[in-house]
């Protein structure tokens, strides 16, 4: 085993300046999540506003992750080239415009649909009437395009935060940073899944898109004023992060060379495959369809106690998962991420089985709350390590965004048809119990793949 890695002594003022940096961009990233998952949180409302079926809804739930997956791969090289700060600001501008645009579609509804029944008994007896003679399905296609463009700009978020923080955090600190990364994600999701329903209960539904856009704009302005890419830009010397790119610090390295190093690495592709498997679990349950499940199976509204407990349970247990699994990888496994991610997959398998049992044994909404919250513990902990720590470790300071693009892009690109169109079909034809079980084989594959990397750590210079 390689020698234990420890962080170098930090100069006076460095921790405080680093905290200012990541706190601002971290909150911006959280509001990116709010302005991405506001649609999912509001999806039952939008189904009634536009007279959509679950199949109509699945088009948008497919377009977002599919185009996001392509975009992070395409935009990764841009972020590595121009720096995380500029890339973040580009993304923020687009996110604001597309969320405002989505909300403007409230004007297209001339007559609301008439809907009777709930769940499997839900029937649209009179379709909505839209300007221009559009049908509900045609409107779903159009808004899929709008939300797909939002996905393009959203993709700059993860790339940028990983790119910036790769300059500031030593490899021995990144498991803990992976936990912080997970907190930012969960904060964004709680803003979406808990906050958005309350916005929609007080204001017209379009404000559920406009308020997140305003918050993104505010924190983009703060990023422009107070965030820098590198320690050198804040008056500190070059910081040796001890990762796969540190040996290149004094060399001119092109984007092509960085991309070649990453895309020809077996280790990088194995992590990317595991990220795909994680995406099947994450987007099938925790990040997408659970609000509709609660509505159809347990007849729970979005401001009801069980729904709100579940939204907060996902956030709190997810944060706990990050702060258990992330530091575990630093301190117990000496900056090795694979063993902890493999443990995370094992936990996901158990939680999915528990989720299936919760309804089989008629535990009701509270049983579902417990199962989903526990699932979030393992999903978020593993995702923080793959998307946050491993991207910086194996991409290095120069290639962190490209590595994040590979891991995140593969996850969303391949998960999109399964967690969008397929889940819509599965839940319609076979019910919600099948929906709980089908991600288990993917979690098993992810566990096995990460177990093959059990002793792998990044080497200076990038040879894996």
N, C-alpha and C positions, 0 to 999 in steps of 0.2 A: 504494500500500500504506500502511496505517496505520503510525504511529510505533511503534517498538519498545517493548514494555511491560516495565518493570522493577519488581521488588518494592520497596516502601518500606523504610526502615531499621526494624528491629524493636527494640522497647524491651528493656532488660535483663530477663532471666528469661523472655521470651516464647517463644523456641525450646524451652527446657527444659519449660515448662508445656504447650506444644503437643504435644511428644513424649509426655509422660505421658498426655495426653488420647487421642491417636490410637493409642498403643500398646495401651492397655487395651481400647478399643472395637474396635481392629483384631483383637486376639486373640479377643475375643468373636465378632466376625464370622467368624473362621476356624473357631471351634467351631460356629457356626451351619451352616457348610458341612459340617463333619464330621457333624453331626446331621441333615443333609439327604441327603448322598450315601452315608451308611452303608448305606442300603437298596440302592443301586446296586452298591456294592462287595460286598455280601453276597448279591446276587441269585442267583448260581448255587447257593449254599448253601440259600437259601430255596426255590428251585425243588425241591430234593431233600427238604427238610423237609416241605413242604406238598404235594408231588406236582404242581407247576405245570408248564404248558407255556410256551413263549415268548409265546404269545398271552395267557395269564393274567398273565404278568409285564408285558406291555405296558399292561395296564389301570393298574397303579400308576405306570409310567413316563409315562403320559399324564395321570393325575389330578394328580400333583405339579406339573408345569410349567403345565398349563392353569389350575388354581386359583391357583397362584402369580401367573400373568400377570394374572388378574382382581384379585387381592388387592393387588398393588402399585399398580394404578391407583386402587383404592378407598381404600387406606390412605395414599396419597401426601399427600392434603389433610390427613389427620389428623396426619401427621408434621410437615408445614409449620406446622400450627396449634399443636400442643402441644410441639414441639421434639423433636430427635433423641434426647435422653437418655431421656425418658419413653417415647417410642415403642419404643426399643430394649428397655427393661425389660418393656414389655407383651409384645413378641415373645418375649423370653427365657422368660418364665413359660409361655407357650403351648407353645414348643418343648420345654421340659422335660417338661411333662405328656404331650404326644403321643408323645414318644420312650419314656417309661416305659410308656405304654399299649400301644404297638406290641409292646414286649418282653414284656408280660404275655400275649400271645397264644400263647406257648410252651405254656401250660397247656391249650390247646384240642385239641392233637394227642393222640388216644388210642392210635393205632397208626400207625407210620410207613409210608409207601408203599414198594412194591417197584419198583425201577427197574433196567432193564438197558440196556446200550449207552451210547454217547456221541454227541454231535452229532446229525447227521441220523438216526443209528441208535438214538437214545435212545427207549426205550419204557417207559411206566408200566404195568407188568403187573398191579399191585394198587394201587388208589387208597388214599390215607391215610384213616383213620377219625377224624372230628372230633366233638367234643362238640356236642350239639344236632342231629346228623344232617346237618350242613352238607357240601356238596360242595366240592372244591378251587376251582371257579369262583366259588361263592358266597362263600367266604372271601376270594378275590381282590377281589371287589366290596367287601366290608366293610373290608378293609385299605386299599383305594383311598380309602375315605372317611376313615379315620384319617390316612392320609398326606396327603390333601388338606387336612385341618384343620391338620396340621403346616405345609403350604405357606402357609396364611393367615398364621400367626405368623412363619414364615420371612421373609415379604415385608417385615417391618419392618426387617430387618437392613440391606439395601442402602440403603433410604430414609434410615435413621437415620444411618449412617456418612457418607453424602454430605451430609446436612443439617448435621451437626455440623461437618464439615471445611470446608464452604463458608464458614463464619464465620471460619475460622482461616488459610486459604491464599489468597494473592494469585493472580490469574489466570496470572501468569508462572511460578508454581511448580506448577501443577496437572498438567502433563504428567508431571512427576516424581512428583507424588502419585498419578497414574494408575498409575505403575509400582509404587508401594507398595501401592495398592489391588489390583493384580494379584498381588503377593506374598502378600497376605492370603488371596486366593482360592485360590492354589496351595497355600499352607500347609494350608488347610482340606481341599483335595482330597487332599493327600498323607496327611493324618491319616486320611482316609476310605479311600482306595484302597490305601494301604500298611499303615496301622495297624489298620484294622478286620479284615482277614483274620487278623492275628496275634492279635487279641483273641479272634476266633472259633475259632482253633486251640488256644487255651489254656483258654478259658472257654466255657460254653454260649452259643449264638448270641444270646440275648436281651441279654447284656452288651454286645454291639456297639451296642445302642441305649441302654442304661442308663449306660455310662461317658461317652459324649458328652453325655448329659443332665446328668450331674454336673458336667462341665467348663463347660457353659453356665451352670449355676447359680452356680458359683464366680466366673466373670468378670462375670456380671450383678451380683453383690454388690459386686465391685470398681468396676464402673461406677457403681453407686448411691453409693458412698463417695467416689470420686476424680475423676469426670468432670463437666465443666460444658459447657453448650451454646455459650457465646460468650466471647470474650476479656473482655468487660465483667464477666462472672460470676466471672472469676478475678482481678479487680482491675486489668485493663488498660483503656485507652480503646477507643473504637470503632475497628475496623480496616477501612480502605478496601481492599476486595479487587479493585477495578477491573473488576468483571464487569457482566453485564447488569442486575443489580438494585441496583448501588451508588448510582445516582441516586435511588433510592426510600428511602434510609436515613432521611431526615428526614420522610418522609411516612407517613401511615397507609394501608396497602395491605391490602385484604381478600383472603381466600383466593380468592374469586370472581374478583377482578381478576388475581391471579397466574395462576389456571387459564386465564382468557381469553387472557392474554398468551402463554402457552405453547401452548395448544391451537389458537390461530389463526395460529401462526407456520409459514410454509412450511418454514423451515430446521429447526424442531423435528421436523416430520413427515418430512422427508427423512432426518434422523438416525435417527428411529424406524424407518423402512423399512429402513435399513442394519442397524439392530440386529436386526430380524427375520431378515434374511439371514444375519447372523452366528450367530444362534440355531440356524438349520438346520444349520450346519456344526458348531458347538460341541456341541450336545446330541446330534447324530447320532453323533459319533465320540468326541470328547475327554472329554465329561462323562457319558456314559451307557453305550454298548453295547460299548466295547472289551474289558471284562473277559470278557464272554460270548463275544466273537469269539475271544479267545485260548484259551478253554477248548474251543470247538468246532472251530476250525481247526487250532490248534497243540497242542492237548491239554496246555495249561499250567495248572497249579494256582496258587492265589493266593499261596502262599508259595514258589513256584519262582523261580529267579534271573531268568529273562526277564520274568516278570510284575512282580517288584519293581523291576527296572531300568526297565521301562516306566512304572510308577507314579512313580518318582523322575525319570525323564526328562521326563515331562509337567510335573512341578513345576519342575524346574530350567530347562528350556528355556522354559517359560512365564514364569518370573521374568526370565530373560534378555531375553525378548521385551518385557516391560514396561519394563525398564531401557534397552533400545535405542530402542523406538518412542516411549515417553513423553517422555524428554528430547529426542529428535529433534524432537518437535512444539513444545517450548518454545524450543529453541536454533536449530534449522535453519529451522523454519517460523514462528517468532515467534508462538507460541501458537495457530497454526492446526492443528486436529485432523484435518480432512478429508483432506489429502494423505497423512498417515501411515496413516490407516485404509484408504485406497485401496491403498496399498502393502501393507498387511497382507492385504487380500483377494487381491491378486495372488499373494502368498506362499502363501495357503491353496490356491489353484487348483493351483499347482505341487506342493504337498505331497500333495494328494489324488491327483493323477496318479501321483506316486511311490509312494504307498501301494498303488494298484492294480497297478503294475508289480512291486512287491515280491513279491506272491504269483504273478503271472503268470510271473515269472522264477525262482520257487522260491527266494527268498532266505530263507524261513523266518521264525521268530519274531523274529530279530534285525533283519531288514529291516523288519518291522512296527514294532518298537521305534523305529527311526530315523525312519520316516515319521511316526508318531504324535507323537513328541517334537518334530520340526520343525514339525508342524502346530500344536502347542501354543504354540510361539514366536509365531506370527503371530496365532492366535486370542486368546491372553491379552493380547498387546500392543494389539490393536485393541479388545478388550473393556474394558480399563482406561481407554482414551481415551474411549470412548462412555459407559460406565457411570459412570466416575469424573470425568474432566476435563470432558467436554462437558456433563454434567448440571449441574455447578457453574457453568461458563462461561455457558451460555445460560439456565439457571434463575435464576441469581443467588442471593444469600444467602436471599432470601425464598421463592424457588420451586425450590430445588435438589431437594427431595424430590419435588415434582410432576414436574419434568423427569426425574428418575431413574425415577419411576413410569411415565412414558410410554415411555421407552426400554426399561427392563427388562420392563415389562408386555407391551408389544408383542412383545418377543423370545420370552418364555415362552408367551404366549397362542397365538400363531400357530405356534410351533415344536412345541407339544405334540402335536397329532394326527399331524404328520409324523414326529417323532422318537420317538413312543411307539407308537401303534397301527400306523402305516404301516411303520415299521422292523421291527416284529415280523412283519408279513405279508411284507415284502420278503425278509427273511433266511430265512423259512420256505419261500417259494415259489421264489425266484430265487437264493438263496445270498448269501454275504458279498461277493463281488466287485462286484455291483451296488450294494450298500450303500455302497461306497467312492466310487462315481462320481456317485450321484444328487445330492449336495450341490453339485457344481461349478456348475451353472447359477445357483444362489442366490448363490454367491460372486461370480460374474460380475456379477450385478445389483447386489450391494452395492458392488462396485468402481466401477461406472458411476455409481451414485447419489452416492457420496462424491466422485467426481471433479467432479461438477457444483457442489460446494460448495468447490472448491479454495481460493479466496481469501476465504472467509467467516470473519469473526471477530465475537465478541459486541460489541455497542455498548452503552455506558452508557445505562440507561433502558429497554433491552430491545427496541428496534426492530431487526429483522433484515432 
